[in-house]
Amino acid sequence: MEKIQIISIIGSVLFLFFIVELIKRCLIKEAYSILWLFFGGLFLFISLWKDGVDWFAKIVGIYYPPAMLLLFLIIAVIFVLIQFSVVVSKQSDQIRKLAQEVALLKSQQTKENDH
């Protein structure tokens, strides 16, 4: 086993441990951590099966196998960004609805105070 493979295995395990600790301490919700856990597991799998990167790169048509790792990283970041965009969009709609409800309640309250 090469030095870089050992470092990547340790890094992947530490990353997964970090995500699990964030979940345990309720600093991140389980629903939001699924992608982090998935991609952490994927990188651990890739770290353990070094020839897998070469094999998958051949199938995809990438001639420089380490570029496959960069592709995995970019895909992971894109999925996480999409997930965050969905969450932000939902929260934006909820905030707008809440602001409208508060405005209606204040309007009703001022009408009641005027009478």
PAMIMI-500964 format. One record per residue (C-alpha): residue in three letters; x, y, z. Coordinates in Angstrom, 2 decimals, always signed. Layout:
residues N
+-----+---------+---------+---------+
|  aa |       x |       y |       z |
+-----+---------+---------+---------+
| ALA |       X |       Y |       Z |
...
+-----+---------+---------+---------+
//
This chain:
residues 115
+-----+---------+---------+---------+
|  aa |       x |       y |       z |
+-----+---------+---------+---------+
| MET |   +0.00 |   +0.00 |   +0.00 |
| GLU |   +1.36 |   +3.39 |   -1.02 |
| LYS |   +1.77 |   +6.32 |   +1.32 |
| ILE |   -0.83 |   +8.41 |   -0.53 |
| GLN |   -3.35 |   +5.58 |   -0.29 |
| ILE |   -2.85 |   +5.35 |   +3.48 |
| ILE |   -3.24 |   +9.14 |   +3.81 |
| SER |   -6.42 |   +9.11 |   +1.73 |
| ILE |   -7.89 |   +6.24 |   +3.77 |
| ILE |   -7.13 |   +8.08 |   +7.03 |
| GLY |   -8.55 |  +11.32 |   +5.58 |
| SER |  -11.75 |   +9.59 |   +4.45 |
| VAL |  -12.24 |   +7.88 |   +7.82 |
| LEU |  -11.64 |  +11.16 |   +9.68 |
| PHE |  -14.11 |  +12.93 |   +7.39 |
| LEU |  -16.78 |  +10.28 |   +8.03 |
| PHE |  -16.10 |  +10.44 |  +11.77 |
| PHE |  -16.43 |  +14.24 |  +11.64 |
| ILE |  -19.82 |  +14.03 |   +9.90 |
| VAL |  -21.07 |  +11.42 |  +12.39 |
| GLU |  -19.97 |  +13.64 |  +15.29 |
| LEU |  -21.82 |  +16.61 |  +13.79 |
| ILE |  -24.94 |  +14.45 |  +13.60 |
| LYS |  -24.53 |  +13.23 |  +17.19 |
| ARG |  -24.14 |  +16.79 |  +18.49 |
| CYS |  -27.19 |  +17.89 |  +16.49 |
| LEU |  -25.12 |  +20.45 |  +14.58 |
| ILE |  -26.28 |  +19.00 |  +11.28 |
| LYS |  -29.55 |  +17.26 |  +10.52 |
| GLU |  -29.53 |  +13.67 |   +9.32 |
| ALA |  -31.36 |  +14.60 |   +6.13 |
| TYR |  -28.64 |  +17.08 |   +5.16 |
| SER |  -25.80 |  +14.75 |   +6.04 |
| ILE |  -26.84 |  +11.89 |   +3.75 |
| LEU |  -24.91 |  +13.27 |   +0.79 |
| TRP |  -21.87 |  +13.99 |   +2.96 |
| LEU |  -21.92 |  +10.43 |   +4.28 |
| PHE |  -22.45 |   +8.99 |   +0.80 |
| PHE |  -19.55 |  +10.87 |   -0.76 |
| GLY |  -17.32 |  +10.25 |   +2.26 |
| GLY |  -18.05 |   +6.54 |   +1.88 |
| LEU |  -17.38 |   +6.78 |   -1.85 |
| PHE |  -13.99 |   +8.37 |   -1.25 |
| LEU |  -13.17 |   +5.73 |   +1.35 |
| PHE |  -14.12 |   +3.03 |   -1.15 |
| ILE |  -11.96 |   +4.67 |   -3.82 |
| SER |   -9.09 |   +4.97 |   -1.34 |
| LEU |   -9.30 |   +1.26 |   -0.50 |
| TRP |   -9.65 |   +0.04 |   -4.11 |
| LYS |   -6.87 |   +1.93 |   -5.89 |
| ASP |   -7.25 |   +0.03 |   -9.15 |
| GLY |  -10.93 |   +0.94 |   -9.15 |
| VAL |  -10.11 |   +4.51 |  -10.15 |
| ASP |   -8.06 |   +3.23 |  -13.09 |
| TRP |  -10.82 |   +0.80 |  -14.10 |
| PHE |  -13.61 |   +3.37 |  -13.87 |
| ALA |  -11.53 |   +6.01 |  -15.69 |
| LYS |  -11.02 |   +3.55 |  -18.57 |
| ILE |  -14.76 |   +2.89 |  -18.78 |
| VAL |  -15.59 |   +6.60 |  -18.81 |
| GLY |  -12.80 |   +7.39 |  -21.26 |
| ILE |  -10.59 |   +9.47 |  -19.00 |
| TYR |   -6.94 |   +8.90 |  -19.88 |
| TYR |   -5.46 |  +10.33 |  -16.68 |
| PRO |   -7.01 |   +8.35 |  -13.78 |
| PRO |   -6.33 |  +10.96 |  -11.05 |
| ALA |   -8.60 |  +13.29 |  -13.04 |
| MET |  -11.36 |  +10.82 |  -12.18 |
| LEU |  -10.96 |  +11.81 |   -8.53 |
| LEU |  -11.40 |  +15.46 |   -9.49 |
| LEU |  -14.55 |  +14.51 |  -11.40 |
| PHE |  -15.92 |  +12.70 |   -8.32 |
| LEU |  -15.16 |  +15.77 |   -6.20 |
| ILE |  -16.87 |  +18.13 |   -8.63 |
| ILE |  -19.94 |  +15.87 |   -8.80 |
| ALA |  -20.06 |  +15.72 |   -4.99 |
| VAL |  -19.90 |  +19.51 |   -4.68 |
| ILE |  -22.60 |  +19.95 |   -7.34 |
| PHE |  -24.96 |  +17.55 |   -5.53 |
| VAL |  -24.39 |  +19.27 |   -2.19 |
| LEU |  -24.99 |  +22.68 |   -3.77 |
| ILE |  -28.21 |  +21.46 |   -5.35 |
| GLN |  -29.35 |  +20.10 |   -1.99 |
| PHE |  -28.60 |  +23.44 |   -0.32 |
| SER |  -30.43 |  +25.30 |   -3.09 |
| VAL |  -33.53 |  +23.19 |   -2.49 |
| VAL |  -33.36 |  +23.83 |   +1.27 |
| VAL |  -32.83 |  +27.58 |   +0.83 |
| SER |  -35.73 |  +27.76 |   -1.64 |
| LYS |  -38.08 |  +25.99 |   +0.78 |
| GLN |  -37.00 |  +28.21 |   +3.66 |
| SER |  -37.42 |  +31.33 |   +1.53 |
| ASP |  -41.01 |  +30.33 |   +0.75 |
| GLN |  -41.68 |  +29.62 |   +4.44 |
| ILE |  -40.23 |  +32.98 |   +5.49 |
| ARG |  -42.38 |  +34.80 |   +2.92 |
| LYS |  -45.52 |  +33.00 |   +4.14 |
| LEU |  -44.69 |  +33.75 |   +7.76 |
| ALA |  -44.07 |  +37.42 |   +6.99 |
| GLN |  -47.45 |  +37.61 |   +5.23 |
| GLU |  -49.20 |  +35.94 |   +8.18 |
| VAL |  -47.55 |  +38.34 |  +10.66 |
| ALA |  -48.60 |  +41.30 |   +8.51 |
| LEU |  -52.19 |  +40.04 |   +8.43 |
| LEU |  -52.21 |  +39.50 |  +12.19 |
| LYS |  -50.84 |  +43.02 |  +12.80 |
| SER |  -53.42 |  +44.43 |  +10.43 |
| GLN |  -56.23 |  +42.64 |  +12.27 |
| GLN |  -54.83 |  +43.74 |  +15.63 |
| THR |  -54.74 |  +47.42 |  +14.62 |
| LYS |  -58.32 |  +47.21 |  +13.29 |
| GLU |  -59.47 |  +45.71 |  +16.60 |
| ASN |  -57.67 |  +48.42 |  +18.58 |
| ASP |  -59.29 |  +51.16 |  +16.44 |
| HIS |  -62.82 |  +49.94 |  +17.35 |
+-----+---------+---------+---------+
//
